[in-house]
Amino acid sequence: MALSQLTALGYADRRVNLQGADETTMHQRSQERFDFPDYFGHNLAALHECLGDVTAGEFGWDPSSTGLAVAVPGFQDFAEREPGLAQKLVDTWVRTSREGLLFGHRVLWLLEFGAVAVNLQPVASVTVGPYVGPLGR
């Protein structure tokens, strides 16, 4: 529901499904969904760099859109199996989203949580909590 509401407001949308993903699969799916260049290094530093380019509007979406909404189905599954990596991933998403604001680009990450919330540490002094409701499409 949230994703369809954002697309109705003019947001471009992407999905990065982390259900059953490990670190390698997470990088592959991110590269596919955001059209990362072939030189993408499949590590967290390279992910941060490429997502920074995405939030700057260099590739991966049309920056003339209202913003970019990224749904992450399977996030809880991923975080339960890879808690340390999930924390670093959320930190990367928050940091690059904030960097995008410097260019006037809104990037929202919609993380799918199940009935039991994942214990994430605060990111940039903000508590990460679950959205209660379906992500939509």
C-alpha positions in Angstrom: 0.0 0.0 0.0 2.7 2.5 1.0 4.6 2.0 -2.3 1.5 2.5 -4.5 0.7 5.7 -2.6 4.1 7.0 -3.2 4.1 6.1 -6.9 0.7 7.9 -7.1 2.5 11.0 -5.8 5.1 10.7 -8.6 7.8 8.7 -7.0 9.8 6.3 -9.1 9.9 2.8 -7.5 12.3 0.0 -7.1 12.2 -3.3 -5.2 15.2 -5.1 -3.7 13.9 -8.4 -2.5 16.1 -9.7 0.3 14.1 -12.8 1.1 16.5 -15.7 1.3 19.4 -13.4 0.2 23.0 -13.6 1.5 25.5 -10.8 1.1 26.5 -11.9 -2.4 22.8 -12.1 -3.5 22.0 -8.7 -1.8 24.8 -7.1 -3.9 23.7 -8.8 -7.1 20.0 -7.7 -6.6 21.0 -4.2 -5.8 23.1 -4.0 -8.9 20.3 -5.3 -11.0 17.6 -3.0 -9.5 19.6 0.2 -9.7 21.5 -0.5 -12.9 24.9 -0.2 -11.2 27.8 -0.1 -13.7 29.7 -3.2 -14.5 32.7 -2.2 -12.4 30.5 -2.4 -9.2 32.7 -4.2 -6.6 30.1 -6.2 -4.7 31.2 -5.0 -1.2 29.7 -2.4 1.2 32.1 0.4 0.2 31.2 -0.1 -3.5 27.5 -0.3 -2.6 27.8 3.0 -0.7 29.5 4.7 -3.6 27.0 3.4 -6.2 24.0 4.2 -4.1 25.5 7.7 -3.6 25.5 8.0 -7.4 21.9 6.8 -7.5 20.7 9.3 -4.9 22.6 12.0 -6.8 20.5 11.0 -9.8 23.3 9.8 -12.0 21.6 6.4 -12.8 19.0 4.0 -11.5 16.0 6.2 -11.8 14.6 9.4 -13.3 15.6 12.3 -10.9 12.8 14.5 -12.4 10.4 12.2 -10.4 9.1 13.4 -7.1 11.6 11.0 -5.5 12.6 7.4 -5.3 10.8 4.9 -3.1 12.6 1.6 -2.6 10.6 -1.3 -1.2 12.7 -4.0 0.6 10.6 -7.1 0.9 12.3 -9.9 3.0 14.2 -7.4 5.1 13.3 -9.1 8.3 14.4 -12.5 7.0 17.7 -11.0 5.9 18.3 -9.1 9.2 17.6 -12.2 11.3 20.2 -14.2 9.3 22.7 -11.4 8.8 22.1 -8.9 11.7 25.5 -7.1 11.5 25.3 -6.7 7.8 21.7 -5.6 8.0 22.7 -2.8 10.4 25.4 -1.7 8.1 23.1 -1.8 5.1 20.5 0.4 6.8 23.2 2.8 7.8 24.3 2.9 4.1 20.7 3.5 3.0 20.3 6.4 5.5 23.6 8.0 4.7 23.1 7.9 0.9 19.5 9.1 1.2 20.7 12.1 3.2 23.4 12.8 0.6 20.7 12.8 -2.1 18.9 15.6 -0.3 21.9 17.8 -1.1 20.8 17.4 -4.7 17.1 17.9 -3.9 16.4 14.2 -4.3 14.1 12.3 -1.9 15.0 8.6 -1.5 12.8 6.6 0.8 13.5 3.0 1.9 10.5 0.9 2.9 11.7 -2.1 4.9 9.4 -5.1 5.3 9.2 -6.4 8.9 7.1 -9.3 10.0 5.2 -9.6 13.3 8.4 -9.6 15.4 10.5 -6.5 15.0 14.2 -6.8 14.2 16.4 -5.2 16.8 18.3 -2.5 14.9 20.5 0.0 16.6 19.8 3.7 16.0 21.1 5.0 12.7 22.4 8.6 12.7 20.7 9.2 16.1 17.3 8.0 14.7 15.5 4.8 15.8 14.6 2.5 12.9 11.2 1.2 13.5 8.7 -0.9 11.5 6.1 0.5 9.2 2.9 -1.2 10.1 1.1 -2.1 6.9 1.6 -3.7 3.5 4.3 -2.3 1.2 2.0 -2.7 -1.8 2.7 -3.9 -5.3 
